[in-house]
Structures are given as C-alpha cells and as structure tokens.
Amino acid sequence: MTINTTQSAPFVIATRESRLAMWQAEHVQALLQAAGHRIDLLGMTTKGDQILDRTLSKVGGKGLFVKELELALEEGRADLAVHSLKDVPMELPEGFELACVMEREDPRDAFVSPQYASLAELPQGSVVGTSSLRRQALLQALRPDLRIEPLRGNLDTRLRKLDEGQYAAIVLAAAGLKRLGLASRIRHIFEPEEMLPSAGQGALGIEIRSGRNDLKQALAPLAHQQTWLTVAAERAVSRAMGGSCSVPLAAHGRWSGATLRLDAAWGDVEGSQPLIRAQIESSSITDLASAEALGAAVADKLKAAGAKVSTS
C-alpha cells in the first residue's frame, strides 16, 4: 500500500553504529521508503559497544545494546529502533513495545576458522572464541577438550582477532555473516541438533513507544507472523528461566506444516551438571498468547528436569 508522502517529518530510526546494525537499520529504511515513507537514521554508540574487555553477563547483560536507543525514543529524538532480537531483553520497559518482527534470516550458529573446516578437525586443546555462555556450554558438550576464551566486539573486530591468530576458530551467528556478504567465511553451519540457537537469533525486531498507531500501521507490512510466533515462544522460555544472559540457555522453534516444535537446552553456569534438554510440539499456535504458553510449558519441563531459574 502506498501512503501519502506529505507527512510533516520523517520517521527516525535509532541504531547502533556497528556495520551489522547499520545494515539492519538501512534494510528497514529501504523497505519503508519503498512504501512511500520518509526515513532518517540516528546512529548511536551503546555501552554494549564500548565495554569490550568483559563478558556481557558480568557488565549488565544484553540490555546494554538497547538502553541508549530506548532513551532516544523516550526523548523523541527517534521514532523506532531496529534490534537483533537475541539482544533484546525479555521484558521491555514500561511504555515500550515490540511493534514488528520481520522474516527470519538463518538462525543457526556458524563455525569460522582460517585453517580448520569443522569443529571436529580442531586439534585437542585448541582455543575457540565466544563470549556467549550458551555457545560455551554447547561447545564444551561437543568437545570438552577445547579452551573456550572470551571474544567481544563487533563482527569485523571478532574476525580480525581470529585472523590475527588469537583463536583457532570462533563461533558467530550465521545471519550476521550472511547479511554483510561474509558467508564465504563460514566453514560449517551447526544444525540445531549440534548447537541449539539462542532465542530470537537471526530475527529483527522493531521497538517503538507504546501508543504510536501511526508507526504500527507503517510497520505492519514488514511483519512476518510465523517468525513472530516462533520467537515469541522462544523468548517465553528465556523469560520463564530468568531472562538473563548469565546462564547458558538455548531456545529454538521450527515449523513443520502447522506444527511448531520448540526445543530448549539449559546449562549449569558452573559446568557441574550436564545439559538439560526439553522439547514440545504443538499444532495450536495461532497467536502470541498460545506461542508464549508453549514457551512457558517448555520452561516448566526444563525446571522439572533440574534446570534452575536465573535470579541475576
């Protein structure tokens, strides 16, 4: 639907200034412009981008990537913010809402190495880089002999550290590599059976201030209902388990026809317990409430099997 372009001012997208975040914002900008809207970008550097010497779980979690963007929305300097959904806290602040979830890119994790073609080829004791506790737990379940070392920074920084020889391999989201035209760097993509993805991985979410019906109407054509239902179920698992990045937790949904299968895995942050897994299939996921109920049910199975709710 083409709209009237005589609106008084353009919509402003708040975005982090990393190359991947800018790609995501520009992607949304292009789609909205094609529908007749005027769109400007407001680039920002968040605390999550600035603090690179510590893991996210030790400095405040994934919300560090979105707080400054939300402040820009609150102060009226921006109208919407484009996020990687895996970086969005499970509970949004009062007065904010997720107005759109777009069709998902590849949600899987990618093995990247200049020398080795797969995780199995790594020599014993090799150093693998990731700051995700989820990836750390899943990697250690696959290869207990590996040394997992922290890896922070934007995508280009992480690849540079790999190329400098600081790591034998690193694990990244396949979606980011593909979006930036770096798919050739991928040596192996982990299937969910090998390494279960993070809740929301590969999906873009658009956050707005509550009550902005003009924005909801503009964003409606960009929404992908099946992706939205899937990530709502995944995020409900994380919310029920404490919604924190301080514990290894994976949640991933896959559709087969009209049936959504939701898998989850929980790891002990101390590494003293084996991974706990849970899975439920449902053919009655038709709205966000039923998707979130499925996620809560999977979380209940995790807890019944011994998984602990994060309190940090």
C-alpha positions, 0 to 999 in steps of 0.5 A, a space after each residue: 500500500 502506498 501512503 501519502 508522502 506529505 507527512 510533516 517529518 520523517 520517521 527516525 530510526 535509532 541504531 547502533 553504529 556497528 556495520 551489522 546494525 547499520 545494515 539492519 537499520 538501512 534494510 528497514 529504511 529501504 523497505 519503508 521508503 519503498 512504501 512511500 515513507 520518509 526515513 532518517 537514521 540516528 546512529 548511536 554508540 551503546 555501552 554494549 559497544 564500548 565495554 569490550 574487555 568483559 563478558 556481557 553477563 558480568 557488565 549488565 547483560 544484553 540490555 546494554 545494546 538497547 538502553 541508549 536507543 530506548 532513551 532516544 525514543 523516550 526523548 523523541 529524538 527517534 521514532 523506532 529502533 531496529 534490534 537483533 532480537 537475541 539482544 533484546 531483553 525479555 521484558 521491555 520497559 514500561 511504555 515500550 513495545 515490540 511493534 514488528 518482527 520481520 522474516 527470519 534470516 538463518 538462525 543457526 550458529 556458524 563455525 569460522 576458522 582460517 585453517 580448520 573446516 569443522 569443529 571436529 578437525 580442531 586439534 585437542 586443546 585448541 582455543 575457540 572464541 565466544 563470549 556467549 555462555 550458551 555457545 560455551 556450554 554447547 561447545 564444551 558438550 561437543 568437545 570438552 577438550 577445547 579452551 573456550 576464551 572470551 571474544 567481544 566486539 563487533 563482527 569485523 573486530 571478532 574476525 580480525 582477532 581470529 585472523 590475527 591468530 588469537 583463536 583457532 576458530 570462533 563461533 558467530 551467528 550465521 545471519 550476521 555473516 550472511 547479511 554483510 556478504 561474509 558467508 564465504 567465511 563460514 566453514 560449517 553451519 551447526 544444525 540445531 541438533 549440534 548447537 541449539 540457537 539462542 532465542 530470537 537469533 537471526 530475527 529483527 525486531 522493531 521497538 517503538 513507544 507504546 501508543 504510536 498507531 501511526 508507526 504500527 500501521 507503517 510497520 505492519 507490512 514488514 511483519 512476518 507472523 510465523 517468525 513472530 510466533 516462533 520467537 515469541 515462544 522462544 523468548 517465553 522460555 528465556 523469560 520463564 528461566 530468568 531472562 538473563 544472559 548469565 546462564 547458558 540457555 538455548 531456545 529454538 522453534 521450527 515449523 513443520 506444516 502447522 506444527 511448531 516444535 520448540 526445543 530448549 537446552 539449559 546449562 549449569 553456569 558452573 559446568 557441574 551438571 550436564 545439559 538439560 534438554 526439553 522439547 514440545 510440539 504443538 499444532 495450536 499456535 495461532 497467536 502470541 498468547 498460545 506461542 508464549 504458553 508453549 514457551 512457558 510449558 517448555 520452561 516448566 519441563 526444563 525446571 522439572 528436569 533440574 534446570 534452575 531459574 536465573 535470579 541475576 
